[in-house]
């Protein structure tokens, strides 16, 4: 059974965006027993959104779900597997307004954890020149259901084809670090966070969720007030003039404003804000850059994650040499700042940091 009976001109409510209370309300309206809501939600939590695969659901309810909801907001176009175990998923959207537009999500397995990197927009509303996604332009915000559906689809894939070589085989952590600027899509991101952390849903702790942003300070404040999850900042320079070029939103929310905002962000016990810093050869890896970064960091609340630049077709940027990256990190450490060099994952399938970019033409 495929989901073909749906309204072509209007966006239907998405099954992946509904919580137990929502489903119970539907069951009541549809004259179904209340326990059916929990059965449907249990299937969703396993990554099964197609009612045809919900074995304990009667045919009449399956048909009602198909005609009344968008049960599968995403369609898997392809899955690519890296030599290091990373999996990249390319999804097409089914929502009428964005039908056929594509997004990407990544599963990064380790021995003790499995992290899903999810997208929040089709393309990106920002224009950071060293990021492949930024060259795509912006085509739309994802809904909460479309964001959550990425996680559910990957959970289903892992059940169908488990990881090997002692790599973790389930989703334990979520990072909003895929395509898009998450905090430019507050409705979708806040809605998806509520679903991911729902006690009747996936029950993910806020300690296991990280939202990355380029520094939209009013939105950071609202995130901290409503969903104080882990926070990562795409910093890339602690010099305003350079950051204006690398992260153009800095022209609206400069470093001094960002500094004040980060100092006020609520942190869980023993948690730090991550300052992400892609090292670009001859651009932001000089002595003045190091000194400015050391002045900017609040060592009691933040740590620096130095990221290797991952090339993509057409870029003029080059990454800082690995030895120089290590020296950069050691200089920060010598000043009492926690700093690490991130190991690049999935570069061979264009799944590494800054490499995600889906076909803007989409598919039919």
C-alpha positions as CSV (number, residue, x, y, z in Angstrom):
1,X,0.0,0.0,0.0
2,X,1.4,3.4,-0.9
3,X,0.3,6.8,0.3
4,X,-1.5,8.1,-2.8
5,X,-4.8,9.3,-1.4
6,X,-3.9,12.7,-0.1
7,X,-4.9,16.3,-0.7
8,X,-2.9,17.7,-3.6
9,X,-3.4,21.4,-2.8
10,X,-3.2,21.6,1.0
11,X,-0.6,20.5,3.5
12,X,-1.9,17.6,5.6
13,X,-0.9,17.2,9.2
14,X,2.1,15.0,9.4
15,X,2.0,11.8,11.5
16,X,5.6,12.3,12.6
17,X,4.6,15.6,14.2
18,X,1.9,14.1,16.4
19,X,2.3,13.2,20.1
20,X,0.2,10.8,22.1
21,X,-2.4,13.4,23.1
22,X,-2.8,14.4,19.4
23,X,-3.3,10.8,18.4
24,X,-5.7,10.1,21.2
25,X,-7.8,13.1,20.0
26,X,-7.9,11.7,16.5
27,X,-8.9,8.2,17.7
28,X,-11.7,9.7,19.7
29,X,-12.9,11.8,16.6
30,X,-12.6,8.7,14.4
31,X,-14.6,6.5,16.9
32,X,-11.6,4.3,17.5
33,X,-10.5,2.8,20.9
34,X,-8.1,5.1,22.8
35,X,-5.4,2.4,23.0
36,X,-5.0,2.6,19.2
37,X,-3.2,5.9,19.7
38,X,-0.4,4.2,21.7
39,X,-0.1,1.4,19.1
40,X,0.4,3.9,16.3
41,X,2.9,5.9,18.3
42,X,4.9,2.8,19.2
43,X,5.3,2.1,15.5
44,X,6.3,5.7,14.8
45,X,9.0,5.5,17.6
46,X,10.4,2.4,15.7
47,X,10.7,4.5,12.6
48,X,7.7,2.9,10.9
49,X,5.4,5.6,9.5
50,X,3.7,3.7,6.7
51,X,0.4,2.4,8.1
52,X,0.5,-0.6,5.8
53,X,3.4,-1.9,8.0
54,X,1.6,-1.4,11.3
55,X,0.6,-5.0,11.8
56,X,-1.7,-4.7,14.8
57,X,-3.7,-1.8,13.3
58,X,-7.1,-2.7,11.6
59,X,-7.4,-2.0,7.9
60,X,-10.1,0.7,8.4
61,X,-7.8,2.7,10.7
62,X,-4.9,2.3,8.2
63,X,-7.0,3.7,5.5
64,X,-8.1,6.6,7.7
65,X,-4.5,7.4,8.6
66,X,-3.6,7.4,4.9
67,X,-6.4,9.7,3.8
68,X,-6.3,12.1,6.8
69,X,-2.6,12.5,7.4
70,X,0.7,12.8,5.6
71,X,2.1,9.6,7.0
72,X,5.4,9.7,5.2
73,X,6.7,13.3,4.8
74,X,10.0,12.1,3.3
75,X,10.9,9.7,0.6
76,X,14.4,8.1,0.6
77,X,16.1,8.8,-2.7
78,X,19.5,7.2,-1.9
79,X,21.8,6.1,0.9
80,X,25.5,6.4,0.6
81,X,28.0,4.6,2.9
82,X,31.4,5.9,3.8
83,X,34.5,3.7,4.5
84,X,34.4,4.9,8.1
85,X,30.8,3.7,8.6
86,X,29.1,7.0,8.2
87,X,25.8,6.9,6.3
88,X,24.4,9.8,4.3
89,X,20.7,9.9,3.4
90,X,19.2,12.0,0.6
91,X,15.4,12.5,1.1
92,X,12.8,14.1,-1.1
93,X,10.0,16.0,0.5
94,X,6.4,15.0,-0.1
95,X,4.7,18.2,1.2
96,X,3.0,19.8,-1.8
97,X,4.7,23.2,-1.6
98,X,8.2,21.7,-1.5
99,X,7.4,18.4,-3.3
100,X,10.5,16.8,-4.8
101,X,12.9,19.2,-3.1
102,X,15.7,17.3,-1.4
103,X,17.5,17.4,1.9
104,X,20.3,15.4,3.5
105,X,20.9,13.8,6.9
106,X,23.9,11.9,8.2
107,X,24.3,9.0,10.7
108,X,27.7,9.0,12.4
109,X,28.3,5.8,14.3
110,X,30.8,5.2,17.1
111,X,31.3,2.3,19.4
112,X,29.3,3.8,22.3
113,X,26.9,6.3,20.5
114,X,25.1,6.9,17.3
115,X,24.6,10.5,16.2
116,X,22.2,11.8,13.6
117,X,23.0,15.1,12.0
118,X,19.7,16.5,10.7
119,X,18.7,19.3,8.4
120,X,16.3,22.1,9.3
121,X,15.9,23.9,5.9
122,X,16.0,23.2,2.2
123,X,19.3,24.9,1.5
124,X,20.2,27.7,3.9
125,X,19.0,31.2,4.6
126,X,22.5,32.3,5.3
127,X,25.4,32.8,2.9
128,X,28.6,31.6,4.5
129,X,31.0,31.5,1.6
130,X,33.1,28.5,2.8
131,X,30.1,26.2,3.3
132,X,28.7,24.1,0.4
133,X,25.2,24.3,1.7
134,X,25.4,28.1,1.6
135,X,26.0,27.9,-2.2
136,X,22.6,26.3,-2.7
137,X,20.5,29.2,-1.6
138,X,17.3,29.0,0.5
139,X,14.2,27.2,-0.7
140,X,12.1,26.7,2.5
141,X,11.9,25.8,6.1
142,X,11.3,22.2,7.2
143,X,8.3,21.4,9.4
144,X,8.7,19.8,12.8
145,X,7.4,16.5,11.3
146,X,9.9,16.6,8.4
147,X,12.8,17.2,10.9
148,X,11.7,14.4,13.1
149,X,11.0,12.1,10.1
150,X,14.8,12.2,9.3
151,X,15.5,10.6,12.7
152,X,12.7,8.0,12.3
153,X,13.8,7.0,8.8
154,X,17.4,6.5,10.0
155,X,16.1,4.4,13.0
156,X,14.2,2.2,10.6
157,X,17.2,1.8,8.3
158,X,19.4,0.7,11.2
159,X,16.8,-1.9,12.2
160,X,16.7,-3.2,8.6
161,X,20.4,-3.1,8.0
162,X,22.4,-2.9,11.3
163,X,25.9,-1.5,11.6
164,X,28.9,-3.8,11.7
165,X,32.4,-3.7,13.3
166,X,31.0,-3.0,16.8
167,X,29.6,0.4,15.8
168,X,26.5,1.6,17.7
169,X,23.3,0.5,16.1
170,X,20.8,3.1,17.3
171,X,20.2,6.8,17.5
172,X,21.5,8.1,20.9
173,X,22.3,11.7,20.0
174,X,20.9,14.4,17.7
175,X,22.8,17.4,16.3
176,X,21.1,20.1,14.3
177,X,24.1,20.6,12.1
178,X,22.8,19.6,8.6
179,X,21.5,21.8,5.9
180,X,20.2,25.2,7.1
181,X,20.4,27.6,10.0
182,X,18.2,26.0,12.7
183,X,17.3,29.1,14.6
184,X,16.1,30.8,11.4
185,X,13.4,28.1,11.5
186,X,12.2,28.4,15.1
187,X,8.7,26.9,14.5
188,X,10.1,23.8,13.0
189,X,13.0,23.4,15.3
190,X,11.2,24.1,18.5
191,X,8.4,21.8,17.5
192,X,10.8,19.0,16.6
193,X,12.6,19.4,19.9
194,X,9.4,18.9,21.8
195,X,8.7,15.7,19.9
196,X,12.2,14.3,20.3
197,X,12.2,14.9,24.0
198,X,8.6,13.8,24.6
199,X,8.3,11.1,27.4
200,X,5.9,9.1,25.2
201,X,8.1,9.5,22.2
202,X,11.8,9.0,21.6
203,X,12.5,10.3,25.2
204,X,15.8,11.9,24.2
205,X,17.5,13.9,27.0
206,X,18.3,17.6,26.3
207,X,21.9,16.6,27.2
208,X,21.9,14.5,24.0
209,X,20.7,17.1,21.6
210,X,22.8,19.9,20.2
211,X,21.5,22.9,18.2
212,X,24.1,24.7,16.1
213,X,23.7,28.3,15.1
214,X,25.7,31.0,13.4
215,X,24.8,33.4,16.1
216,X,21.2,34.6,15.9
217,X,21.2,36.1,19.4
218,X,17.4,36.8,20.0
219,X,16.7,33.2,18.8
220,X,19.4,31.8,21.1
221,X,17.8,33.6,24.0
222,X,14.4,32.1,23.2
223,X,15.9,28.6,22.7
224,X,17.5,28.8,26.2
225,X,14.2,29.9,27.7
226,X,12.1,27.1,26.1
227,X,14.4,24.2,25.2
228,X,17.8,24.7,26.8
229,X,19.6,21.9,24.9
230,X,23.3,21.9,24.2
231,X,24.4,24.8,22.1
232,X,27.0,25.1,19.4
233,X,28.1,28.3,17.8
234,X,29.6,28.5,14.2
235,X,32.2,31.0,15.2
236,X,35.0,30.7,12.6
237,X,36.5,34.0,13.6
238,X,36.7,36.2,16.7
239,X,37.5,39.3,14.7
240,X,34.4,41.2,13.6
241,X,35.8,42.3,10.2
242,X,36.7,38.7,9.3
243,X,33.6,37.2,10.7
244,X,31.5,39.7,8.7
245,X,32.8,37.9,5.6
246,X,32.9,34.3,6.8
247,X,29.6,34.5,8.8
248,X,27.6,37.4,7.3
249,X,25.0,37.3,10.1
250,X,27.7,38.8,12.2
251,X,27.0,42.2,10.6
252,X,23.6,42.1,12.3
253,X,24.7,40.3,15.5
254,X,28.3,41.2,16.1
255,X,30.7,39.5,18.5
256,X,30.1,41.7,21.5
257,X,26.3,41.0,21.3
258,X,27.1,37.3,20.8
259,X,29.4,37.3,23.8
260,X,26.7,38.8,26.1
261,X,24.2,36.2,24.8
262,X,26.4,33.2,25.4
263,X,27.2,34.3,28.9
264,X,23.5,34.3,29.7
265,X,22.6,31.0,28.1
266,X,21.5,28.4,30.6
267,X,23.8,25.4,30.9
268,X,23.2,22.0,32.3
269,X,25.6,20.8,35.0
270,X,29.1,20.0,33.7
271,X,28.1,21.2,30.2
272,X,29.8,23.6,27.9
273,X,28.9,25.6,24.8
274,X,30.8,24.4,21.7
275,X,32.5,27.1,19.6
276,X,33.0,25.6,16.2
277,X,35.9,26.9,14.2
278,X,36.8,25.8,10.7
279,X,40.4,26.5,10.1
280,X,41.0,28.1,6.7
281,X,44.6,28.4,5.4
282,X,45.7,32.1,5.5
283,X,42.2,33.3,6.4
284,X,41.5,32.7,10.1
285,X,44.5,30.7,11.2
286,X,47.1,33.5,11.8
287,X,48.6,34.7,15.1
288,X,46.1,37.6,15.3
289,X,43.2,35.1,14.9
290,X,44.6,32.9,17.7
291,X,44.9,35.9,20.0
292,X,41.4,37.1,19.3
293,X,39.9,33.7,19.8
294,X,41.7,33.3,23.1
295,X,40.3,36.7,24.3
296,X,36.8,35.8,23.2
297,X,36.4,32.4,24.8
298,X,35.0,32.0,28.3
299,X,36.9,28.9,29.5
300,X,34.5,28.2,32.3
301,X,31.5,27.9,29.9
302,X,32.9,27.1,26.5
303,X,35.3,24.8,24.6
304,X,36.7,25.2,21.1
305,X,36.1,22.5,18.4
306,X,38.6,23.0,15.6
307,X,37.2,21.6,12.3
308,X,39.1,20.6,9.2
309,X,37.9,22.4,6.1
310,X,36.2,19.8,3.9
311,X,36.5,20.8,0.2
312,X,33.7,20.8,-2.3
313,X,33.7,21.4,-6.1
314,X,34.3,25.1,-7.0
315,X,35.6,26.3,-3.7
316,X,38.6,28.6,-3.5
317,X,39.3,27.9,0.2
318,X,41.9,25.6,1.4
319,X,42.1,23.9,4.8
320,X,44.9,24.6,7.3
321,X,47.5,21.8,7.4
322,X,46.8,19.2,10.1
323,X,50.1,19.9,11.9
324,X,49.2,23.6,12.1
325,X,45.7,22.7,13.4
326,X,47.3,20.8,16.2
327,X,49.6,23.7,17.0
328,X,46.6,26.0,17.0
329,X,44.9,23.8,19.5
330,X,47.9,23.5,21.7
331,X,48.2,27.3,21.9
332,X,44.6,27.5,23.1
333,X,45.2,24.7,25.7
334,X,48.3,26.5,27.0
335,X,46.0,29.4,27.8
336,X,43.6,27.3,29.8
337,X,41.1,26.8,27.0
338,X,39.8,23.4,26.3
339,X,40.3,22.7,22.6
340,X,40.0,19.7,20.4
341,X,40.5,18.9,16.7
342,X,37.4,17.2,15.3
343,X,38.0,14.0,13.3
344,X,36.4,14.4,9.9
345,X,33.8,11.7,9.1
346,X,32.2,10.8,5.8
347,X,34.3,13.1,3.6
348,X,34.5,10.5,0.9
349,X,30.7,10.7,0.4
350,X,30.4,14.5,0.8
351,X,28.8,14.0,4.3
352,X,31.4,15.9,6.4
353,X,30.9,19.2,8.0
354,X,30.1,21.9,5.4
355,X,29.7,19.5,2.5
356,X,25.9,18.9,2.5
357,X,24.1,20.2,-0.5
358,X,21.1,18.6,-2.2
359,X,20.0,19.0,-5.8
360,X,17.9,22.2,-5.8
361,X,15.9,20.9,-8.9
362,X,14.6,18.0,-6.8
363,X,12.8,15.0,-8.2
364,X,9.4,14.2,-9.5
